Amino acid sequence: MGAHHYSQHAVALKAELGEALPREALRHLHSKSAWRHGIVAARQFLILALATWGLVHFEQPLIWVPLALVQGLTVFNFTILLHEVVHHTVFDGRHLRAERILGLLYAIPSGISASQFTRWHLDHHAELGSDEDDPKRHHLSPKVNKRWFKLLYCTPALFPIYFRAARRESSTYDVALQNRIALERRISTAFHLLAIAALWYAFGFYAALRAHVIPVFFVFPIAFTLNRLGQHYDVDPSDPAKWGTLMRGHWFWDFAFLNSNYHLEHHYFPGVPFYRLPQLQKALVPFYQRKGTRWQTYGRLLYGWFVENRAPHTDWGREERAEGTEAPDLMNGATKPTESTENSKHLLERT
């Protein structure tokens, strides 16, 4: 276990956040609805089923290529639903057996271990900002700041990169947890092999390629990489309030990534369920204004990551200012600024 790096450095930040939002607003934002989560989960399984059907039956690239993109993104989004289980934001109260079942159900489509993801992610929260103790930063972030190496994360090479990182981190866990992780990985791997075999047997090789291999091994890595760009790559290491990237809300990305694009807000308040994160961002606009937090979009992040070759976990804004290439502030058109926490409270009540 690490030294709880984030808690040690975020004492003042927690106090500021406590003053930024009224208690009633925070209580509302932390309220959970199993039905609301269940509706979104059911929608994702329905999308998965319909996309699979379409990919099996349509050979026209103008049809199956967009469906493969939808399929791969949907597979990735099961990790977002698993993330909700990790933070106990599904049920109003603890239901450990139900959470365990949901965790396994959500982990299998992306081929990961629910137990590994849980420990890995909670350690990431506890050690945010640490180069060594944050497992995502230490093991998974690119150590070679080269465009060709970054592009590997958008290809099937992501899987050996990820599982190598997970294996290194899990080697530090107790034996019982390591055994549970190994069993869960075998189950997930067997599921995917059986899915490919069943599709191949029932509908032919090319149907299996369209419905499973391409979405999982070629589209999923792109969704993973893009989503991760909006987490902690453009940050201000000197300010714990800016150890996450502030992403401008947008209806498309809200739907496509199940609101996981509101990652900075999630680190501020990990107990807020994903469907309330857009409300939380709106309520925090005055706080962001006071802190001078920079807004980002996925388009700008992609340009900075691949074209300008920015390094992860650094202040891209400072580099842009030094180079004289800083883009206009994205506050205009992102969210209408409010003047006080009282206005934030009214905004929450309206939404």
N, C-alpha and C positions, 0 to 999 in steps of 0.2 A: 504494500500500500504506500501511496505517496504522502506528501506533507500537506495536502489540501491547499495547494498553491492559490487557488482562486479565492477561497474564503479569507485567507490571510491578507490578500491585496484588495479585497472588495468591501471592506468594512464601511468605508465612507460612502461608496457607491450604493450599498444597500440602504443606508440612511437617507441618501438623496432620493432614491426611488420610493422609499416609504413616504417621503414628503411630496413627491410629484403626483401621486394618485390618491384620491380619497379612499378611505377604508371601505366604504360601501361599494365603490367601483371595483376595488380589488376582490371583494367578496363575490360580486357578480361574475367577474372574469374567471375566477377559480371554480365556479359552479360547473358540475359535470352532468352529462346526460348520456346514459348508456344507449338510449334509443337513437340519439343523434349520431353517435359513433357507429352504431349498428347499421344505420341507413347508408352512411358513407361506405362502410365495409361491404355491404351488400351490393352497392353500386359498383364497387371495384371488381367484385367477383363476377357481376353481370357483364361488365366491360370485357373482362378476361375471357369469359365464355363466348361472347359474341365475336370478339376479335379472333379467337381460335377457330370458330366455325367459318368465318370469312376467309381466314388464311388457308384453311384446308380446301375450301371449295372454289376459290378464285385464283386463277393463274395469271391474270392480267396485271402487270407491274403497277399500272396506274391505280389499281385497287389494293393489291396486297402490300405494296411498299408503305403506304400510309397506315394500313392496319398493323404492319409490323412495328412501326414507330409507336402506335398506341399501345400495342401489346408489351413492348419493352418498357415503356414508361409506367404502365400499370404494374408490371412485375416489380419495378423499382419501388413503387409506392406502397407495396406491402411492407417494406422496411420502415416507412413512415408510420403505418399502423402499428407495427411492432414497437416503434419508438414511443407511441402513446401508452402501450402496455408497460413499458419500462418505467415510465414516470407516473404510473397509476392514475392516469387521467381518463380512463374508460368508464369506470363505475364511481358512483358517489359513495365512497367507502371501499374498504379492502375486500376483494373476493379473490383470494390467492389461487384457488383451483381453477376458476374461470380464466384468470389472467394467464395462468400457465398454459392452458389449452389454447387460448388465443395467441399467445406468444409463439407456440410451436406452429400453429396454423399459418401465421403471417411470415414466419421465418423460412418455411419450406420453399415457397415460390422463388425466392432469391438465392436459395442454396446455402444459407448460412445457419449457424447455430444460435438459437435464441439465448442460451446461457452465455455464450461468448459475447454476443451483441450487448446483452444487459450489463455485464461486468465492464466491458470495454467502454460503453457509452457513459456509465455512471462515473468511471474513473476520468473520462474526458471532462465531465462537468466539474469534478472536484479539483482537477489539476490544470484547468484552462489557464493558458499563459505560460506554462512551463515547457521548455524545450525537451526535457527528459521524461517527466512524469505523465504528461498528457499522451496517452498511447496513440491517438490518431495523428497527432503532430509528430511524435517521435518516430513512429514506425511507418506511417502511411503517406505523409506529405513528401513530395519529390525532393530528394536530396541533391539531385543534379538539375540545376536551373538552365536546362537546354530545351528548346522547343521540341525536338524529336523525342526526348524522354517524356515530356509532358503529354505528347500525343499518344504515347503508349497507354496512358490511362483511359483513352477513348476507344481502345481496342480490346479484344479478348485477353491481351496481356494483363489487363486489370485483375483478372482472377488469380493468377499466380502471385502478383504483387500483393493483393489483399490477403490471400491465405498465408503467404509467407510472413506478412506483418502480424496477422492474427496468431500464427503459430509461435512467433517470437514472444509476443506478449503473454499468451496463455501458458508458456513454459514457466512463468513466475507464479502461476496459480497453484492452489493446493491440489493434491492428486485426485480427490473426489470430483472437483469441478472440472479438471482436465478430462477425466473419464466421461463425464456427462457431456462435455462439449464434443468429444470424439464420437460418441454415440449419435448425437444430434446431427453432426455433419454426415455420418454414414447414412442416416435416414434421408436427409435432404438430397444427397448424391444419388441414392437409390431411386428416389422419386423422379428425379430428372432423367435418369437413364431409362426408367420404365416408361416415362411420358414419351420420350423420343422413340423408343421401341414400339410402343402402342400406336403412335401416329404413323410410323413407317410401315408397320404391319397392316394397319387398316386402310391407309390412304396413299401410301407410297413414299419414297424417299424425299421427293421435292416438297410434298405437303409437310413432312416432318421438318424439313429445312426452313420452310416459310413460317410454320406455326410455332416452332420452338427454338431451333438453333440460332436463327438470325435475330429474333427479338431478345433472347436471353444473352447471347454471347457478343452481339454487335450493337444492339440499341441500348441495352441496360448500361454498359460502360459509359456511353455518352451522357445518359441521364444522370448517372452517378457523379461524373466529373463536373457537369454543369451545376448540379445542385451543390456540390462541395465548394465550388468557386464562390458561392454566395454565403459561405459560413464564416471562415476565419482567414481568408487569404489577404484581403485588403483591410488591415487593422492598424491601430496606433499602439505599439507595444508599451508606450509610456503612460497610457491611461486605461485602467481596467474597464471603464465605461465603453471603450471602443475596441475591446478585444474580440468583437464580432463585427461582421460587415452589415451595415444598415441597407437593406434592400427595399427599393420602392415597391409598394404593393401594386399589383396589376391583376385584373380578373383572370387573364389567361394563365399566368404562373400560379396564382392562387389555386386554380382548378387542377392544373397539370401536376403540381407538386404538393397538393393537399396542405397548402399553407406552410409547408416546411421552409419556404423562402423567407419567413419571418424568424430567422434563426437568432438574431441578436435579442429580440424580444423574448424568445424562448429561454435564453440563458439568464435573462433578468428574472423571469418568473417561470421556472420549469413546470410548475403545477397547473399552468393555464392550458386547457385542452386546445388542440390545433384549430378548431372551428371558431375560437374566440381571439386568435392572434391578430387578425386584421383590426379588430376593435381595440386591442391593446396598443397597436402601433399608433392609431389615431389619437388615443389618449396620451401617448408619450411624446407627441410632436413638440409641445412646449419645452419638455426636457431636452429633446434633441437640439432645439434651437439654442437653448442656454449653453449646452455643451459644445456647440459648433460641430455636431456629428455630420459627416459627409454621406450623402445618399448615393447609392449605386444601382445600376441595372445590369442584367445579364449581358447585354450587348457590350457595355463598357468593360465589364469584367473579362469577357472573351478577348476583346481587343488588347486589354492590358496584359492578359496572361500569355497569349500566343504571339501577338504582333510586337508589343513593347517588351515582352519577355520579363515581366515583373516577377520578383521572388515571392514565395508564399510567406504569410505571417509578417508582412512589412507594411509600412505606411506608403501606399501608392500615391496618395495625395501629396505628401511631402516631396516625393520623387518628381511628380508632375510639376509642382511649383518650382523646383530647382531647375527643371528642364524648360520651363515656360510653356508646358503643354497641358496645363490644367483645364479640364472641361468645365462648362458652366454649371452652377449649382443646380441640382435636380430637385430642390425643394419646390420650385414653381411647377405646378401641375402634378406633383406627387400626392400631397395631402394638404388641404387648406389649413394654414396655421391657425391655431387657437391661442387665446391670450392668457389663459390661466388654467389651473387644475379644475376650477369650478366649471369652466367651459368644457373641459374634458369629461367631467361627470355628466353634463347634459348630453354630450355627444354619445356617451355610452348608453344613456337612457333611451335616446332616439333609436339606436341600432339594436 
